[in-house]
Amino acid sequence: MKIPILRLKDILLTSIQVDLTDDDALEFQYDVLQMVTETEANGIVIDITAMDVVDSFMARLLNETATMVQMLGTEVVICGMQPSVALTLVEMGRELIGVKTALNLDQGLDVLRQIIEERESDGNERD
């Protein structure tokens, strides 16, 4: 199943609205990395509002995807995490280390914009 990734100027937005199989999750990861590379986006917001349960594979995949995106020079914010998902991630020892999070999509976009503005004002723009 393809998860849509939308482009809004220099930002990508994607929302996981269904439970993903392991294969779907890997395809999502690949698609995110491809889109980041193709569009040279400054940032991406990954909305996980619809995810009620996260297993260890999905937790690892989200963390790895965020890390990979950052390695490509793009900022990332994960938003919409349900309390039960946050609890599960911590209990599994799968916290999203080094990944910015936000309560909802509005805040996620605000946080991402702030990160991008700070990066640009520091002169560390993506080439």
C-alpha positions as CSV (number, residue, x, y, z in Angstrom):
1,M,0.0,0.0,0.0
2,K,1.4,3.4,-1.0
3,I,1.4,6.1,1.6
4,P,1.0,9.5,-0.1
5,I,3.8,12.0,0.4
6,L,2.7,15.6,-0.4
7,R,5.0,18.5,-1.2
8,L,4.2,21.9,0.2
9,K,6.8,24.2,-1.2
10,D,10.1,23.1,0.5
11,I,8.4,20.7,3.0
12,L,7.1,17.2,2.6
13,L,4.1,15.9,4.5
14,T,3.0,12.3,4.9
15,S,0.4,10.7,7.2
16,I,0.2,7.1,8.0
17,Q,-3.5,6.4,8.2
18,V,-3.6,2.6,8.1
19,D,-1.9,-0.3,9.8
20,L,1.2,-1.2,7.8
21,T,2.5,-4.6,7.1
22,D,6.3,-5.0,7.4
23,D,6.5,-4.8,3.6
24,D,4.3,-1.7,3.5
25,A,6.5,-0.1,6.1
26,L,9.7,-0.8,4.2
27,E,8.1,0.6,1.0
28,F,7.1,3.7,3.0
29,Q,10.7,4.2,4.2
30,Y,12.1,3.8,0.7
31,D,9.5,6.2,-0.7
32,V,10.3,8.8,1.9
33,L,14.0,8.6,1.2
34,Q,13.4,8.8,-2.6
35,M,11.1,11.8,-2.3
36,V,13.5,13.7,0.0
37,T,16.3,13.1,-2.5
38,E,14.2,14.0,-5.6
39,T,12.6,17.2,-4.2
40,E,15.6,18.3,-2.1
41,A,13.1,19.2,0.6
42,N,14.2,21.2,3.6
43,G,12.0,19.2,5.9
44,I,9.4,16.5,6.3
45,V,6.5,16.0,8.8
46,I,5.5,12.4,9.4
47,D,2.0,12.3,11.0
48,I,1.3,9.1,12.9
49,T,-2.0,10.2,14.5
50,A,-3.9,7.1,13.2
51,M,-1.4,4.7,14.7
52,D,-2.8,3.2,17.9
53,V,-0.3,0.5,18.2
54,V,3.4,0.3,17.3
55,D,5.4,-2.9,17.4
56,S,9.1,-3.1,17.7
57,F,9.7,-3.3,14.0
58,M,7.6,-0.2,13.2
59,A,9.3,1.7,16.1
60,R,12.7,0.8,14.8
61,L,11.6,1.7,11.2
62,L,10.3,5.1,12.2
63,N,13.5,5.9,14.1
64,E,15.7,4.7,11.3
65,T,13.7,6.6,8.7
66,A,14.1,9.8,10.7
67,T,17.8,9.2,11.1
68,M,18.3,8.5,7.4
69,V,16.3,11.6,6.4
70,Q,18.5,13.7,8.7
71,M,21.6,12.1,7.2
72,L,20.4,13.4,3.8
73,G,20.3,16.9,5.2
74,T,16.6,17.2,5.7
75,E,14.9,18.1,9.0
76,V,12.2,15.8,10.3
77,V,9.4,16.1,12.8
78,I,7.1,13.2,13.8
79,C,3.7,14.4,15.1
80,G,0.4,13.0,16.3
81,M,1.8,10.3,18.6
82,Q,-0.9,8.7,20.7
83,P,-0.1,8.4,24.4
84,S,-0.3,4.6,24.2
85,V,2.3,4.7,21.4
86,A,4.6,6.9,23.4
87,L,4.3,4.6,26.4
88,T,5.0,1.5,24.3
89,L,8.0,3.1,22.6
90,V,9.6,4.0,26.0
91,E,8.8,0.6,27.5
92,M,10.4,-1.1,24.5
93,G,13.5,1.2,24.8
94,R,12.7,2.6,21.3
95,E,12.5,6.2,22.1
96,L,12.9,8.5,19.1
97,I,16.3,9.8,20.0
98,G,17.4,12.9,18.2
99,V,14.0,13.2,16.5
100,K,11.8,16.2,17.1
101,T,8.2,15.4,17.9
102,A,5.0,17.5,18.1
103,L,1.5,17.0,19.5
104,N,-0.3,17.6,16.2
105,L,0.2,18.5,12.6
106,D,-0.1,22.3,13.2
107,Q,2.6,22.2,15.9
108,G,4.6,19.8,13.7
109,L,4.7,22.3,10.9
110,D,5.5,25.1,13.3
111,V,8.4,23.2,14.8
112,L,9.7,22.2,11.4
113,R,9.6,25.8,10.2
114,Q,11.5,27.0,13.3
115,I,14.2,24.3,12.8
116,I,14.6,25.2,9.2
117,E,14.8,29.0,9.9
118,E,17.4,28.4,12.7
119,R,19.5,26.3,10.3
120,E,19.3,28.9,7.6
121,S,20.2,31.8,10.0
122,D,23.2,29.8,11.2
123,G,24.4,29.5,7.6
124,N,24.0,25.8,7.5
125,E,21.7,25.7,4.6
126,R,21.4,22.5,2.6
127,D,23.4,22.7,-0.6
